[in-house]
Amino acid sequence: MNMGIYKKLGKNIKKRRQELCYTQQELADKIGKGLNFVGKIEIAYSKPSLDTVIEIAKALDVKLKDLFDFDK
């Protein structure tokens, strides 16, 4: 899969997390994952599963489709 998609997804996750004033650790705790994992998702080093992206969307109180809106 195109790494550009993961970079854009990570950017959208990070942007929303920062809008809510959450640290990476706070997001990690909300989704039951490790701090390093969240950091790697945000820089596109790790490729999250769809289930994980759904968990992230719920934790960030955003629609799943908004995380995949790459025109922002």
C-alpha positions as CSV (number, residue, x, y, z in Angstrom):
1,M,0.0,0.0,0.0
2,N,1.1,3.5,-0.7
3,M,3.1,4.9,2.3
4,G,1.7,8.4,1.5
5,I,-1.7,7.2,2.8
6,Y,-0.2,6.2,6.1
7,K,1.6,9.5,6.4
8,K,-1.6,11.4,5.8
9,L,-3.5,9.2,8.2
10,G,-0.8,9.8,10.9
11,K,-0.9,13.5,10.3
12,N,-4.7,13.6,10.7
13,I,-4.5,11.5,13.9
14,K,-1.8,13.8,15.3
15,K,-3.8,16.9,14.4
16,R,-7.0,15.7,16.0
17,R,-5.1,14.5,19.1
18,Q,-3.5,17.9,19.5
19,E,-6.8,19.7,19.0
20,L,-8.1,17.8,22.0
21,C,-4.9,18.5,23.9
22,Y,-4.2,14.8,24.4
23,T,-0.6,13.6,24.7
24,Q,0.5,10.5,22.8
25,Q,0.4,8.7,26.2
26,E,-3.2,9.7,26.8
27,L,-4.3,8.5,23.4
28,A,-2.3,5.3,23.9
29,D,-4.1,4.7,27.2
30,K,-7.5,5.3,25.7
31,I,-6.9,2.7,23.0
32,G,-5.0,0.2,25.1
33,K,-1.8,0.4,23.1
34,G,1.8,1.6,23.9
35,L,3.1,5.1,23.7
36,N,5.7,4.1,21.1
37,F,3.0,2.5,18.9
38,V,1.0,5.7,18.8
39,G,4.1,7.7,17.9
40,K,5.0,5.3,15.1
41,I,1.5,5.6,13.7
42,E,1.7,9.3,13.6
43,I,5.0,9.2,11.6
44,A,3.8,6.3,9.4
45,Y,6.5,4.0,10.7
46,S,3.8,1.5,11.8
47,K,0.7,0.6,9.7
48,P,-2.3,0.3,12.0
49,S,-5.1,-2.2,11.4
50,L,-8.5,-1.0,10.5
51,D,-9.7,-2.1,14.0
52,T,-7.0,0.1,15.6
53,V,-7.9,3.1,13.4
54,I,-11.6,2.6,14.5
55,E,-10.4,2.6,18.2
56,I,-8.4,5.7,17.5
57,A,-11.4,7.5,15.9
58,K,-13.6,6.6,18.9
59,A,-10.9,7.8,21.3
60,L,-10.6,11.1,19.4
61,D,-14.4,11.5,19.1
62,V,-14.2,11.8,15.3
63,K,-15.8,9.9,12.5
64,L,-13.6,7.3,10.9
65,K,-14.0,9.0,7.5
66,D,-12.6,12.2,8.9
67,L,-9.3,10.5,9.6
68,F,-9.1,9.5,6.0
69,D,-10.0,13.0,4.7
70,F,-6.7,13.8,3.0
71,D,-7.8,17.1,1.5
72,K,-7.5,19.0,4.7
